[in-house]
Amino acid sequence: MDRRDFLKMSSMTALLAAGEWTGLSKVFAQSASQSKNGYSNGNNPSGNMEYRNLGGLDVSAIGLGCLPMVGYYGGKYEKKDMIALIRRAYDKGVNFFDTAEVYGPYTSEEWVGEALAPFRDKVKIGTKFGFGVEEKQPTSLNSRPDHIRRAVEGSLRRLRTDHIDLLYQHRVDPNVPMEEVAGTVKDLMQEGKVLHWGLSEAGARSIRRAHAVCPLSAVQSEYAIWWREPETKIFPTLEELGIGFVPYCPLGRAFLTGVINEDSRFKQGDRRWNLPQFTPEALKHNMPLVALVRKWAERKGITPAQFALVWMLSRKAWIAPIPGTTNPDHLDDFLGAATVRLTPYEMEEFDKEYARIDLMGHRADPFTESQIDK
C-alpha cells in the first residue's frame, strides 16, 4: 500500500467511525463532572482541560513530557526553573507527567518528584524501565526481572512516592520473553508499587503478548502529523483491546510549530543533529507541510503548535499526547489546544491536502531504529 492509498483508507476509517465523535462529545461533557469528582487538580481557573481515560487511567488530554528539561535538545536548565515549569503545567490543568530513569540519567525523575510532591495524590506520573542504567550501560536494553525491580525501587525513591501510576517498558527487550516482563510487573502491581503499566515503541505482537498476561493501560510511541506509522502498525490492536495511546514528540520535535526553517542547523548535543528528518535536504523538502499546518492553524484561529495537537486529539478519544518543553510561553501555547477539535469533515479535508505532500526522511537514526520493536 503506498502512502496515498494509506491516507485514503485512514480518511475513510475516520468517517466510518463518525459515531466515535459522539463519544468524544461525551468525553467533553464528562470533563465538567470529572472536575467535580476529583479528576481535576482544582487549580485550573479556566476549567478548559479535557480529561481522557487510558485503559482505566484518567489523565489530562494533554500531558507534559519531562525529557527536554535535561538538555535533550541542547542547553542547560536550572532545576528551580524546571520545577516551576512543571508546577505551572499543573496549575493549568495538566495532571499527567512523563519521565524515565534514563532521562539524565535520573535527573528528570528527581525534578518531577520534587515538583509534584506537594500534590502527589492529584497527579499521574508515568516513568519507564528497560535500559541498563544501574549497570552503567544506559544505551543497552535490559528488562530482566531483577533489573525491573531495581529500576522500580530507584524510581519510587527519586519520585518521592510509594507508587507509580503508569510504568512502561521503555523498549521491548528481545532477550527477555514478554511474558516474564509482564509477570514481573504484575507482581509489582499486586504489591501496590505500580498501578498501571504500558509499553513504549512496541509492535502489535508484543502488545498482545503483554496484555494477555497483565492488561496494558497505554502504549507510548512517536506520533505526529509527519510520522503516522502507528495508525496502521498498532491502532487497530489498541482499539480492539481498549488500550490508550500516548504520543511523544507530537510537535515533530518543534518542526511542526514553524520555529524551524530550511536554514536551521543542529549541532551534536541536540537530539535532532543526526535524525534523517532534520538534514538540510529534508528540512527544505518538507517545508510544504509547515505551510499546510500554518494554513489550517489560521483557519481554526489557533497557533501551529496547537493545531499539531488538535489534529491528533481529534482522531481518537483514547489519545493523550505528552509534548515537552523548557519554555513557559511554549507550555502556555500548546495547552491552548485543550478543547479545540476538528470535525470529521475537516479531518478528511486535511488528509486530502496532506496526501499531496511528499515527505522526506525517517524519524530515527539507525541505532535508535534497531531498538524499536517491529
Disulfide bonds with the S-S distance in Angstrom:
none
